């Protein structure tokens, strides 16, 4: 978090763990050691030696620092474009510059909420970069021989790269031109990874990319479609088939590159601090929502809901985003309300859901297309209210439905919510994200979900081997 005390205490916070970083940084100057010997495909797809149900073996793809921590170096540079950062980041950039600590081997992640909400890429890589002796709590076991790996993690900060380009020059973001630095980085990643022996042996099926922002790696999605994609939802991956029957393209919308069979839904990073159930107080408001009224695609439902609810007794509908001022308003609003509305926006989900959970505000999910993190590990119906769009848009229905819940039911929802709050925490409490991760935190649950995909991935690789040379089959993604 951004320092809030004096410059002296700020410096101490930065430097306290610095000696630990120095001890192992020399052996981690690059994200990967020298290339390991070539192994046969049979070695890769067979069960990993010494494998245990207690961890997943992860190999770190060899990418230059410029594609991950180097992006943060640029972000925190005193000469960084001022349009990139929020007020909190501008202040922190100034402090880092004055304390001569802006070139840390493992920099801080931005506090800008537009970027921070997608910070999963930072925390997952931080876990893998933590020295072996400190990684006992992680479900992932980093291996340095690709032949021992269950998956290959690609350490590209794709979301940060995209957001930095949007901050610098939004006009060229969708163009494949030299002036689009994000596009150039995307191409560099794809060229490096797809030329590796690991990719060639598996067709990329065992590679893991973190694509939390829907626009991350926008230009190369076809190139990495076979891989395991970590996404916050499938909303940014819809494509309309222009050859649909009767010329009505709206009848044929497919997930062309994502599937629950191979990909993993991960949480947004919450913006609001955790409220412990022991600190919970009386809640005077029935239903609370803070966000933008006008959105696109699925967000059109939000506008209709807004008009239905805005003047209802016990309901608060506020426009805004959790920046410096909005954050304090959101804390007060969520902690003082029984229920928090979660309608779809441009995509089916948002970080608002996880802010509600951390605030012990019972989520009311009005989003028919939503996919949620860690399903199968947790049951959202034990602490959330799911409402079909068709019902929510009936006048007076939603407020009446929420008022029908008894105090006992609402208390049970909050007790259940308090138990699963840690699952949505990324921050490990260590400088630069380097250090032991919580056993029950978000990163470990992500590794466990990836581990569930491994048998299917290995089967897919074996199936590909027996395909006659030169035979081309259309890619099929079954989303269930």
N, C-alpha and C positions, 0 to 999 in steps of 0.2 A: 504493500500500500504506500501511497505517497507520504513522506514525512510530514508531521504536523507540529513538531517542536522546534527548538532552536537549531541553528546551523551546526552547533557543536554536537548535539545529540544526533542530528541527521548523519553527520560524518561518522560517529561511533557506530551507528546502525549499519552503515555501509561497510565499515572496515572490520567489524567484529568477526565475521566469518571469513575474512579475506585470507587469513593464514591457511585455512583449510583448502581454499581454492588453489593457492600457490603450490601446495604439496602435491596435488595431482594434475594441475593444469599442464605441466610440461609433457605428461604422457597422454594428454587429451587435446593437443593443439589442433589436431584434425579430428574429425568425427569418426575416423576409421583407421585402423593400422594398415600396413602394407597388404596388398591383395593376397588372399589365401590361395593355395593350390587349387587347380581345377578338379572338380568332382563330377562323377557321372550323374545323369538324371536319376538313375536308380537309387543312388545314395540320397538324393534330395527328397524323393517321394516316399522312401521307406521310413518307418518309424525312427525318430531321432535316437541316437545312442544315449543311454543313461537318462532317458526321459522319465519324467514323473508327473503325476496328476497335479503336483503342487506348483508347477510353473510352465510357462510357454517359452521356448527358445527363440530369441530374437536376434537377428543379424542386422547391423546398421549399415545401410548403403553408403558408399563413399561419395559424398558431395562436399564441395568446398564450403568453407565457413560463410562465404558471401551469400549463400542461399538460405542461411538460417540466422545464427547469431550476428553475422555481419550486417544483416538488415536492421537489427536492433542498434548496432553501432551507428549506422547511418541515421536512424530515427532519433537517437539521443545526441547526435553531433550538434555542437553549438551553431553550426551553419545550416542545420536542417530547415527545410521549408516550414515556415510558421503555420501554414495552413494544415499541416499534418496533425498537430497536437491540440488537445483540449487545454483549458486553463491549468488543470492539474499537471499535465505533462510539460507545459511551458515553464511552470515554476520548478518542476523537478529537473528539467533540462538545464536550467540556469544554475541550480544548486550542484548538480553533477559537474558542470563545467568549472564552477568556482572551487570545488573541492578536488579537482583533477582526478575524479574517479569515473569519468564517463567511458573509459576504455577498459572496463572490467571484462575478464574473460567470459563471464556469463552475465550479460546485462539484465536489468530489470525489464519487465514487460510493461507496455503502456497502460496508463489508467484511463485513457480516452475510452469512454464506454462503447463507442462504435467499433473499437478494435478489441477491447478487453473481453467482450462477451464471446469472442471466438478464440480464446487463448489456449484451447486444448492442445494445439500443436506444441506450444512452449512447455507445458507441464509434462507431456508424454516424453518429449526428447530429454527434458531435464532428468527424468527418472533413469533413462538409459545412460546418460552421461555421468550419473552419480557413481563414485568409485565402488567397486564390487563389495568391499568390506562394509559399506553403509547401505547396501541394497537388500538386506535380509527380509524386509517387509514387502518387497515387490513380487508380484506374481510373474513378472517377466524376468527371464534369465538371459543376460546378454552373452552371446557367443561370438567368437571371432573367426570361426570357420563356417562358411555358408552351408557346408554339407551337414552341419549339426542343427541348422535352423528350421523352425516350423514356419516362420514368416520373415520377410525382409522389410524393415522399416525404412521409409524414404524420408530423410530429415530436411524437408523443405517447408519453410514457413509460408505456405501458399496464401493464407488469408492476410497476413501482414504485408506480403508482397502486393496483393491486389489493393488493399486499403491505402498503401503508400502511393500507388499509381493513381488511384482515384483522388487522393489529396493533391497530387502534383498536377495532373492533367487528365481530367475526366473525359475530355473530348476525344482522346485517342484510345481510351480503354478498350473499346470493342474492335479496334483496328490492329491488324497484324503488321505493324510498322516498327522501324527502328526507334522511333520516339516513344513507343510503349515499352517502358523498362520491364513491366510485369510480364508482358508477352515474351520478351527476350529471355527472362529468367525461366519462364515455363518451358520454353524450347530447350534451354540449357539442361534443365532437369530431365526432360524426356530423352534428349539425346544421350546424356550420360547413363541414365538408368537402363534404357532399352538396348544400349550397346554392351551391357555387362553380360557375363556368362550366366549369372543368376537369373536374369530376365529371360534369356534365350532358352534356358532349360525348362522354365516353368510357364513361359508365355506371359509372365507378369502376374499370374494368378495368386501367387503367395506374397506379393508385394503390398505394403500398407501405405496409403496416402491419407493425410489429414486434410479434409476439405470442408471446414466448418462453415465458411461463408459461401452462400450459393454461387458467388462469382469467382471463387478460387479455382485456378487452373481452367478458366473459362474456355480458352482457345485449344486446349489439348485433351479435352474429356474423352474424345474417341480413342486417343492413343493409350489412355490409362484405364479404359472401361473394364478390362478383364480383372483388374486388381481389386483388393479389399479397400473400400473407400469408407472413411470415417466421416460421417455427415450429421448435421443436426436435424435434418429431415430430408424428404425427397422433393420438396417443393421447388427447388431450383433446377431439377433435372427433368421436368416434364417437356415433352416435345410433341407437337401436333403433326399427325400424319396427313399430308396434303392429298394423299391418294385414297382417302376414306370413301367408303361406299356412298353413292348418291351425292358426292361432292360436298358432304357436310363434314368438315374436318373436326368439328367439336365432338363427333361421335367416336373418334379414334384418338385417344390420348394415352400414350404408353410411357412407362418407365423404361427408356431404351437402354440405359447403362447402369441402373442401380437395382438392387434386389435385396430383400431381407434374408435371402439364402446366403449371400456372400458378404454383404456390407453391414456396417455397425452404426446404429444411431447413438450419438454421444450427446451429453448435456451441453447447453450453453454455459458459459461462466456467469454465475449470478452477480448482480451489481450491488445488492443490498446485504448488509451484515446479518449474520445468523442470530435469531432470537431463540434462546433456550426456553423450554416449556416452563421451567421454574420461574422465569421472568415474565411470563405471559400475564396480561392484565385484561380487564373487562373490555369487550369490543362493542362499541355503540352503533357502528354502521353495518348494515346488512350486506351490501355488495359494493366493491370498489374496483375502479379501472382507471389507469393512467397510461396514456399513450396517444398516438396519432389517430385522429378520426378517419382521415381519408387515406386509404391504401388501394392497392391494385389487386386484380385477380380475386383470390378468396377473401381479401379484405373488404370487398364490397358488402359482405354480410355484416362486417363490423359497423359500417355506416348505418345500416338499417337497425341494428341493435342499439346503437347510440341514440337514434331518434326515439326508439321505444322506451329507453330507460332513463334518459337524461333528467327528466323532471319527476321521477318516481321518489316517494318518501323512502328514506333509508338507503338510497343509492347515490353514490358519488361517481361522476364521470368527468375526468380531467384530461385536458390535452397536455402533452409534454413528454420529455424523455429524462431518464435519471442522470442528468449532468449534475453539476454542483448544487444548483438550487432544486431541481427536480428530484434529486436523490433524497434530500431531506423530506420533501413532501411525500414521496413514495413510501419512505420508512414509516412516517406517521399514518398515512392512509392504509397501508397494508396491515400494520400492527393494530390498528383500531377497527378492523373490519372482520366480520365473520367469514365472508366469501370474497374471492378475488376473481374477476372475470378474465377469461383467457380465450378471446376470439382469434380466429385466423387473421393474419395480415397479408403481406406480399407472399409469405410462405405459411404453411400450416401452423408452425410453432414459433416461439420467441423466448428470449431470456426471461420474460415476465413470469412464466410458469415457475421457474426455479427461484426467482425472487419471492414469489408467493410461498413456496415450500419453506424457504429459509426464514420467512416471516410468520410461519404457522397460520397463514391465511388459506383457507380451504379453496383449492383451485376449482373453478367452474369452467370446464373445457367445452367450448362451442366450436368445434373444428372437425368435421367429418373425415378429413383426409390425414389427420395427424398420426405420426409414428413417434413412439416415445422411447427414451433410453432405458436399457436394462430390463425390458419386459421379459418375464420368465424368471427373473431374479427378484423382482418386486411386483406387487399387484397394486396398480394405481387406483383401482376402485375402492381400496381400503382407506384412502385419504383424499380422494378427488370426486367431483360430481361431473359426470359426462352427460351432455345434453345435445341431442341431434339438432341441427340447424333448423329443420322444419318446425320443431317444437319451440325453440327459442324465439323464433320470429312471430309467434302468435302473440297478439297484444295481451299483456298482463300475465302471461303464462309463467315466465321465468321467475318473476318476483314471488308469485304465489307458490311455486315449486320450492324455492329456497326457504320460504317461511314455514314450510311443512316439516322441515327437519327439527327434531327435538334437541334440547340442550345436551342430552346424553349422547345422541348421535354425533353432534358437532364436537363434543369433547373427545369422543373416540377417534374421530378423524384426526384431531390435532395430536393426540397421543401417538397414533400410528405415524403421522408425519414427522414427529420429533425423532422417532426411531430411525427413519431413513434419511434424515437431513445430511448426515456425513457422506452419503453416497454421491452427492452432487457437489462436493467440495474438491476443487483442484489444488488450491494453494497448499504447499507442504510446509510453509513457515520458514523456508530457508532462502538465503540470498541467491538470487539468480535462478531459483527453482532447482538448485542442486542440493540434494540431501534426501534422507529417507522419506518415503511417501507414506501417508496413512494407510493402514491395512484395509480399512473399510471405505477409502476415498474413491473418487471418480476414476483416477488413472488405473487403479487395480481392477475396478469393475470393467473398464474398457478392455484391458488385457484378457480378462476372463471371457468376455463376449467374443473377442477375436479367436480365442482358443476354441470356442464352440464351433467356429467355422472351419477349423483346420482339417477335420476328416473329409468334409465335402471338397475342400480345395485340393487335397491330395488325390481324391477320386477324380476330380476334373482333369488334373495333370496326367494321370494314368490314361484316362479316356482319350485325351488329345494325342497321346503317343501312338495309339493303334490306328489313327485316322490315316488313310492312304495319302502318300505325298502328293501335293498339288490339289487335293480336294478342298474346296471352299464351301463352308456351311454358314448360313446366317447365324449371328449371335442371338441366343435366346435367353432372356432374363424373365424368370417367373417370379412375380412379386406376390407373396401370400401374406 
